């Protein structure tokens, strides 16, 4: 039986931009992607803390240490600049033969899109 487990999470990042004219995705600071173990073009679930919207899209990297979190395409209609979001990636695991992953959790600093703490 395959089950999905949390693999990586960026917790409480502030959206810096929204570009409805872009083809889709969410652009994420590459250093944050690396810290959370999120790969380029990987499917992610994004939850907007401010308005409750949730959506699935894929991640594309922004320059490292830029602090960029940009909702693109249709996502830009659901997530706006200034909103706080949680970005999550998951791994599908065969329970009989694989061990569930230990998630990489990135806790963001309240005042900036910089890493405050890494868990575990």
N, C-alpha and C positions, 0 to 999 in steps of 0.2 A: 504494500500500500504506500503510495506517494503522498507526502504531506508537505505543505509549504511552511517554512520557518523564517522569521526575521533574520536577515543576513547583515544589513547595514542600515543605519539611521542617522540623519542629520536633524537634530531636534531644536526647534525654535530659531530657524534662520529667517532673516528679514528679506523680503522680496525687494530687489533694487530696481527692477524694470519689468515692463510687460510690452510685448511686441506682437500685436494681433496679425500683422502682415507677414510674419515669418511662417514657414511651412509647418511648424509643430515642435514639440519637445519642451524641455526645461533646461536652460543653460545654468550650469553650476560651476563655481570656482573649482578648478582641477585639484587644488590642495584639499578641499573638503571632500571631493569625490574619493580621492586616494585614502583619506583618513577613515571614511565610512566603507571602503571596499566596494564602491559603486563604479562600474565600468562604462566606458563610452558606448552609447546606444542601448544600454541595459534598461529594461522596463522598470519604472519606479511608480510608487503610489505616493501622491502628494495630498496632504491634508492641510487645509487652510484653517488655522486656529481662530482667526478673526471672524470668518463668515460661515464656517462649517463645510464648505465645499470640499469634495474629495474627487481626485481624478487620477487616471493612469496615463502615463506618457513615457517618453524615454529621455535619458540624460545625455546631454552633450557638454563637453568641457569649455569653461571660460579660462582665461589666463590664471595661473596659480597665484594665490594671495590677492586676487582682485576683489574678493568679497561678493562677486556677482551671483545673484539668483534672479534669473529672468524667465518669466512665463511666456511661452511663445505660442502662436497660432490660437486655436480655440481655448487653450488654457488661460490665455490673457484676458478672456471674458469672465473667468471664474476666480482668478487670483490677481490682485492688484498690487502695485508698488506700495511698500509700507506694511503689507500684511506679514504676519508671522506664519511660517509653514513648518511642517514636519515632512521630510522626504525619506521614504523607506524603500528598501530593496529586499527581495525574498529569494530563498533557495528552495528548490524542490528536492526532497530527500526520500529515498526508499527506506522506510523505517526498519525493514528486516535486515538490511545490509549496510546502511550508512548511519553515521552518528550525526545528529542535528548540529548545525553550525553554531558557534558562539558568536552572537552579533557584535559588530563594531558600532558603537554608539558614540556619536559626536555631539556633545552638549555645547551649544553656541553661547558666546558672551552676549549679554543683553544689549550692550551699547553698540556692537559692531558684528559683522559677519566673520568673526575670528573664533577659533576654537578656545573654549573655556576649559573643557575637560573631555578626556577620552575614557570610555568605559568598554570593556572591563579593565 
